[in-house]
Amino acid sequence: EDTKASIRAIEAFGAVVEQRKDSLIIEGFEGSPQPPENVIDVANSGTTLRIMTAISSLVSGSTVLTGDESIRRRPNTPLLNALNELGAEAFSTRNNGMAPIVVRGKIMGGRVYIDGSISSQFISALLITCPFAKNETSILIKGDLKSKPYVDITLDMLKQAGAKITEKGTSYTVEGGQKLKLKSFTVPGDFSSASFMMAAGALCGEVTIKDMFPSEQGDSALVDILSEMGADIKWDKKKGTVAVSKGELHGITVDVGKTPDLVPILTVLGAAAEGTMVIENAEHVRYKETDRLHAMAVELNKMGVDITEEKDRLVIKGGKMKGAQVHGWNDHRVVMALTVAGMVAGKTTVDTVESVGISYPGFFDDLKTLGGIVYKPEQN
């Protein structure tokens, strides 16, 4: 669903997108998007909202962006402030930094400081947009840049398109007036989605996942995390396969500053492992589709897990879970993590499961293929 939201948005800006079986053919707008005829609705995609908000600052005219209830609760003030400093007019209609958002005018470039502690998507959005500004742009990060690997993914893609961007410490210099050309791009296997199947293999049996080649993805750190916890895991980087087998897992301490999307499944791994699991440097995970630290603490507690929620970390005393009726918080990663937990704990009912379509619409079908017993309650 996130991909579909992005396609709808770039089409609103004038791009032509042809969807084929396993590829997209895109004719772009060469850095000059047209004013959209209607409001851009990003549905539940925070990535789409942030990137398209920045792209809107290249439009000669006004753009209005909004999304679902979850999106309308997510913060965007650092990005809006940055766009204003670079010459555009960007504001929240409710004056709270949250969607709906209006963007008018064009960015010119310049020097801007932006807080990196809430979301790396703000930085990625500026990096994608600023090559098309009239003048050079200097982006300086304030605070601790969370989720930096996602910025690295952005830079890798932009450089493949010929973008001239210099990274020095916690600052980026982007030349203005660029013309980018990306003839082709192969989307790598997604470790954040694969993490749920990897965890299922480590907890329940054996799983082999294909097309997992090395890239800039920080979530590939799960391979080392699972190995340290005691799983039997092998990543053949040349063949692009990750094979995971069930092992006797023990809790460890994991810093998730660079890998926030792993938090829901890490909490499940910690709940199933022996000993204590600490997930730290995680406050930014509270600003996702939902407050994922709180959501996972509440739901795993229902499953009998001794879990303590602190400001920026979770402390989990694992080794015992029981089946329960749990709430998915309409958050795709929370739903998938709780589903894996249910495979270990026993019969578990998870609601708001339709949300998996945001990132992994085939999740339940893949679980069934692997032997998981998954069904809608009325089907039993």
C-alpha positions as CSV (number, residue, x, y, z in Angstrom):
1,E,0.0,0.0,0.0
2,D,2.9,2.4,0.7
3,T,4.2,1.8,-2.9
4,K,0.7,2.4,-4.3
5,A,0.5,5.7,-2.3
6,S,3.8,6.9,-3.8
7,I,2.7,6.0,-7.3
8,R,-0.5,7.9,-6.9
9,A,1.5,10.9,-5.6
10,I,4.0,11.1,-8.4
11,E,1.3,10.6,-11.0
12,A,-0.5,13.6,-9.4
13,F,2.7,15.6,-10.0
14,G,2.8,14.6,-13.7
15,A,4.8,11.4,-13.8
16,V,3.6,8.6,-16.1
17,V,3.8,5.1,-14.5
18,E,3.3,1.9,-16.3
19,Q,2.9,-1.1,-14.0
20,R,4.1,-4.5,-15.2
21,K,4.2,-7.9,-13.5
22,D,7.5,-7.3,-11.6
23,S,8.6,-3.8,-12.6
24,L,7.6,-0.2,-13.0
25,I,8.3,1.9,-16.0
26,I,8.4,5.6,-14.9
27,E,8.6,8.7,-17.1
28,G,9.5,11.5,-14.7
29,F,8.8,15.3,-14.6
30,E,12.5,16.3,-14.7
31,G,12.5,18.2,-11.4
32,S,9.5,20.3,-12.3
33,P,6.3,18.7,-10.9
34,Q,3.0,20.1,-12.0
35,P,0.5,21.4,-9.5
36,P,-1.7,18.5,-8.4
37,E,-5.4,18.8,-9.4
38,N,-6.5,17.5,-6.1
39,V,-5.4,16.8,-2.5
40,I,-2.6,14.1,-2.3
41,D,-3.8,11.4,0.0
42,V,-0.9,9.3,1.2
43,A,-3.1,6.9,3.1
44,N,-0.9,5.3,5.9
45,S,2.5,6.0,4.3
46,G,4.7,8.3,6.4
47,T,7.6,7.9,3.9
48,T,5.3,9.1,1.1
49,L,4.1,12.0,3.1
50,R,7.6,13.3,4.0
51,I,9.1,12.8,0.5
52,M,6.1,14.3,-1.3
53,T,5.9,17.2,1.0
54,A,9.5,18.1,0.0
55,I,8.8,17.4,-3.7
56,S,5.9,19.8,-3.4
57,S,8.4,22.6,-2.8
58,L,9.4,22.3,-6.5
59,V,5.9,23.0,-7.7
60,S,4.9,26.4,-9.1
61,G,1.7,26.6,-7.1
62,S,0.1,25.0,-4.1
63,T,0.0,21.4,-2.9
64,V,-2.1,19.9,-0.1
65,L,-1.2,16.6,1.4
66,T,-3.0,14.5,4.0
67,G,-3.5,10.9,5.0
68,D,-5.3,8.6,7.4
69,E,-5.9,9.1,11.1
70,S,-2.4,7.6,12.0
71,I,-0.7,9.9,9.5
72,R,-2.5,12.9,10.9
73,R,-0.9,12.2,14.2
74,R,2.7,12.0,13.0
75,P,5.1,14.9,13.5
76,N,6.6,16.9,10.5
77,T,7.7,20.2,12.1
78,P,11.5,19.8,11.4
79,L,10.8,19.2,7.6
80,L,8.3,22.1,7.4
81,N,10.7,24.4,9.1
82,A,13.5,23.3,6.7
83,L,11.4,23.9,3.6
84,N,10.5,27.4,4.9
85,E,14.1,28.3,5.5
86,L,15.0,27.1,2.0
87,G,12.5,29.5,0.4
88,A,9.2,27.7,0.2
89,E,6.1,28.2,2.3
90,A,5.1,25.0,4.2
91,F,2.7,24.7,7.1
92,S,0.3,22.4,8.9
93,T,-3.4,23.5,8.6
94,R,-3.8,22.8,12.3
95,N,-0.6,24.6,13.3
96,N,0.7,21.4,15.0
97,G,3.2,20.1,12.4
98,M,0.9,17.3,11.4
99,A,-1.1,16.7,8.2
100,P,-3.0,18.1,6.5
101,I,0.0,20.0,5.1
102,V,0.1,22.9,2.6
103,V,3.2,23.7,0.5
104,R,3.5,26.8,-1.7
105,G,6.3,28.3,-3.7
106,K,9.7,26.9,-4.6
107,I,12.8,26.2,-2.5
108,M,15.8,28.1,-3.7
109,G,18.6,26.4,-1.7
110,G,20.7,27.7,1.1
111,R,21.8,26.5,4.5
112,V,19.5,24.6,6.8
113,Y,19.7,22.9,10.2
114,I,17.4,20.0,10.8
115,D,16.7,17.7,13.8
116,G,17.7,14.1,13.0
117,S,16.4,12.6,16.2
118,I,12.8,12.1,15.2
119,S,12.9,10.6,11.7
120,S,15.5,10.1,9.0
121,Q,12.7,10.5,6.4
122,F,13.1,14.3,6.8
123,I,16.7,14.1,5.6
124,S,15.9,11.7,2.8
125,A,13.1,14.0,1.6
126,L,15.5,16.9,1.4
127,L,18.2,14.9,-0.3
128,I,15.8,13.8,-3.0
129,T,14.5,17.3,-3.5
130,C,17.4,19.7,-3.2
131,P,19.3,18.6,-6.3
132,F,16.5,20.4,-8.2
133,A,16.7,23.7,-6.2
134,K,18.2,26.7,-8.0
135,N,21.2,27.0,-5.7
136,E,23.4,24.8,-3.6
137,T,21.9,23.5,-0.3
138,S,23.8,22.6,2.9
139,I,21.9,20.3,5.2
140,L,23.3,20.2,8.7
141,I,22.0,17.6,11.2
142,K,21.2,18.6,14.7
143,G,21.2,16.0,17.4
144,D,21.7,12.3,16.9
145,L,20.7,11.1,13.4
146,K,18.4,8.2,14.0
147,S,18.0,5.4,11.4
148,K,21.0,6.6,9.3
149,P,21.1,3.5,7.2
150,Y,17.9,4.7,5.6
151,V,19.6,7.9,4.6
152,D,22.5,5.8,3.2
153,I,19.9,3.9,1.0
154,T,18.7,7.3,-0.3
155,L,22.2,8.5,-1.1
156,D,23.1,5.3,-2.9
157,M,20.0,5.6,-5.1
158,L,20.6,9.3,-5.8
159,K,24.3,8.7,-6.7
160,Q,23.2,5.9,-9.1
161,A,21.1,8.7,-10.8
162,G,24.2,10.9,-11.0
163,A,23.4,13.3,-8.1
164,K,26.3,15.4,-6.8
165,I,26.1,15.2,-3.0
166,T,28.9,15.5,-0.6
167,E,28.7,14.0,2.9
168,K,31.0,15.3,5.6
169,G,30.4,14.2,9.1
170,T,26.8,15.1,9.9
171,S,26.3,17.5,7.0
172,Y,25.4,17.1,3.4
173,T,26.1,19.5,0.5
174,V,23.9,19.2,-2.5
175,E,24.7,21.0,-5.8
176,G,21.7,23.0,-7.2
177,G,20.3,22.9,-10.7
178,Q,21.0,19.2,-11.3
179,K,19.4,17.0,-13.9
180,L,19.3,13.4,-12.8
181,K,18.8,10.3,-14.9
182,L,18.2,6.8,-13.5
183,K,17.9,4.4,-16.4
184,S,17.2,1.4,-14.2
185,F,17.1,0.4,-10.5
186,T,16.8,-3.0,-9.0
187,V,15.0,-2.9,-5.6
188,P,16.8,-5.1,-3.2
189,G,15.2,-7.7,-1.0
190,D,13.6,-6.0,2.0
191,F,15.2,-7.0,5.3
192,S,12.6,-5.2,7.4
193,S,9.9,-7.4,5.9
194,A,12.0,-10.5,5.8
195,S,12.8,-10.1,9.6
196,F,9.5,-11.7,10.5
197,M,10.2,-14.8,8.5
198,M,13.7,-14.9,9.9
199,A,12.4,-14.7,13.4
200,A,9.8,-17.4,12.7
201,G,12.6,-19.7,11.5
202,A,14.7,-19.0,14.6
203,L,11.7,-19.7,16.9
204,C,9.7,-22.5,15.1
205,G,11.7,-24.4,12.5
206,E,13.7,-23.7,9.4
207,V,13.3,-21.0,6.8
208,T,15.4,-20.0,3.7
209,I,14.8,-16.6,2.2
210,K,16.0,-15.7,-1.3
211,D,17.1,-12.4,-3.0
212,M,18.7,-11.0,0.2
213,F,21.8,-9.5,-1.3
214,P,24.0,-7.0,0.6
215,S,22.9,-3.4,0.4
216,E,22.8,-0.3,2.6
217,Q,19.9,-1.6,4.6
218,G,20.5,-1.3,8.3
219,D,17.9,-4.0,9.1
220,S,20.3,-6.6,7.8
221,A,21.8,-6.3,11.3
222,L,19.2,-8.9,12.3
223,V,21.4,-11.6,10.9
224,D,24.1,-10.8,13.5
225,I,21.5,-10.2,16.2
226,L,20.0,-13.7,15.7
227,S,23.4,-15.3,15.6
228,E,24.4,-13.6,18.9
229,M,21.1,-14.7,20.4
230,G,21.9,-18.3,19.5
231,A,20.0,-19.0,16.3
232,D,21.6,-21.1,13.6
233,I,21.7,-18.6,10.8
234,K,23.8,-18.4,7.6
235,W,23.8,-15.6,5.0
236,D,25.3,-16.5,1.7
237,K,25.9,-13.0,0.3
238,K,26.9,-14.2,-3.2
239,K,23.7,-16.3,-3.6
240,G,21.6,-13.9,-1.7
241,T,20.1,-16.5,0.6
242,V,19.5,-16.3,4.4
243,A,18.9,-19.7,6.1
244,V,17.6,-19.7,9.6
245,S,17.0,-22.7,11.9
246,K,15.5,-23.0,15.4
247,G,18.0,-22.5,18.2
248,E,18.1,-22.1,22.0
249,L,17.8,-18.3,22.1
250,H,19.0,-16.1,25.0
251,G,18.4,-12.4,25.6
252,I,21.0,-9.7,24.7
253,T,21.1,-5.9,24.6
254,V,20.4,-4.3,21.2
255,D,20.8,-0.7,20.3
256,V,18.1,0.1,17.7
257,G,19.1,3.7,17.0
258,K,19.8,2.7,13.4
259,T,17.1,-0.1,13.0
260,P,13.8,1.1,14.4
261,D,11.7,-1.1,12.2
262,L,13.1,-4.2,13.9
263,V,11.7,-3.3,17.3
264,P,8.4,-5.2,17.2
265,I,10.0,-8.5,16.1
266,L,12.9,-8.0,18.5
267,T,10.5,-7.7,21.4
268,V,9.0,-11.1,20.4
269,L,12.4,-12.7,20.1
270,G,13.2,-11.4,23.6
271,A,10.0,-12.7,25.0
272,A,10.7,-16.2,23.6
273,A,14.3,-16.2,24.6
274,E,15.8,-17.2,28.0
275,G,17.1,-14.5,30.2
276,T,16.8,-10.7,29.8
277,M,16.5,-8.8,26.5
278,V,17.1,-5.0,26.5
279,I,16.1,-2.9,23.5
280,E,17.6,0.5,23.9
281,N,18.1,3.9,22.2
282,A,14.5,3.5,21.0
283,E,12.5,6.7,21.8
284,H,12.2,7.5,18.1
285,V,10.2,4.3,17.6
286,R,7.3,6.0,19.4
287,Y,6.7,8.2,16.3
288,K,5.9,5.5,13.9
289,E,2.4,4.4,12.7
290,T,1.8,4.0,16.4
291,D,3.9,4.2,19.6
292,R,5.5,0.8,19.0
293,L,7.3,0.7,22.3
294,H,4.1,1.1,24.2
295,A,2.1,-1.1,21.8
296,M,4.4,-4.1,22.1
297,A,4.7,-3.7,25.9
298,V,0.9,-3.7,26.3
299,E,0.3,-6.7,24.0
300,L,3.1,-8.9,25.1
301,N,2.0,-8.3,28.7
302,K,-1.4,-9.8,27.7
303,M,0.6,-12.9,26.6
304,G,2.2,-13.2,30.0
305,V,5.5,-11.6,29.3
306,D,7.3,-9.7,32.0
307,I,8.1,-6.5,30.1
308,T,9.0,-3.1,31.4
309,E,8.5,0.0,29.3
310,E,10.9,3.0,29.8
311,K,11.3,6.3,28.0
312,D,13.7,5.0,25.4
313,R,13.9,1.2,26.0
314,L,12.2,-2.0,26.7
315,V,13.4,-4.6,29.2
316,I,12.0,-8.1,28.6
317,K,12.4,-11.1,30.9
318,G,11.8,-13.9,28.4
319,G,11.2,-17.6,28.4
320,K,7.4,-17.8,28.7
321,M,4.5,-16.7,26.6
322,K,0.8,-17.8,26.5
323,G,-1.8,-17.5,23.8
324,A,-4.1,-14.5,24.1
325,Q,-6.4,-12.1,22.3
326,V,-4.2,-9.1,21.3
327,H,-4.7,-5.8,19.5
328,G,-2.7,-5.1,16.4
329,W,-3.0,-1.3,16.8
330,N,-3.7,-1.1,13.0
331,D,0.1,-1.2,12.6
332,H,1.5,-3.6,10.1
333,R,4.7,-4.4,12.0
334,V,2.9,-4.8,15.3
335,V,0.4,-7.2,13.7
336,M,3.2,-9.3,12.0
337,A,5.3,-9.5,15.2
338,L,2.3,-10.6,17.3
339,T,1.4,-13.2,14.7
340,V,4.9,-14.7,15.1
341,A,4.5,-14.5,18.8
342,G,1.3,-16.5,18.5
343,M,3.2,-19.3,16.6
344,V,5.3,-19.8,19.7
345,A,2.8,-19.0,22.5
346,G,-0.2,-21.0,21.3
347,K,-3.6,-20.0,19.9
348,T,-3.6,-16.3,19.6
349,T,-6.1,-13.9,18.0
350,V,-4.8,-10.7,16.4
351,D,-7.0,-7.9,15.1
352,T,-6.5,-5.1,12.5
353,V,-4.6,-7.7,10.4
354,E,-5.6,-5.9,7.2
355,S,-2.8,-3.4,8.0
356,V,-0.1,-5.8,6.8
357,G,-1.0,-4.7,3.3
358,I,1.0,-1.5,4.0
359,S,4.3,-3.3,3.5
360,Y,3.8,-7.1,3.2
361,P,0.4,-8.1,1.7
362,G,1.5,-11.7,1.2
363,F,2.6,-12.1,4.8
364,F,-0.1,-14.6,5.9
365,D,0.1,-16.6,2.7
366,D,3.8,-16.9,3.1
367,L,3.3,-18.1,6.7
368,K,0.9,-20.7,5.5
369,T,3.4,-21.9,2.9
370,L,5.9,-22.4,5.7
371,G,3.5,-24.5,7.6
372,G,2.0,-21.9,9.9
373,I,-1.6,-22.4,11.0
374,V,-3.3,-19.1,10.3
375,Y,-7.0,-18.6,9.7
376,K,-9.8,-16.1,10.3
377,P,-11.8,-17.0,13.4
378,E,-15.0,-17.7,11.4
379,Q,-13.1,-20.2,9.3
380,N,-12.5,-22.6,12.2
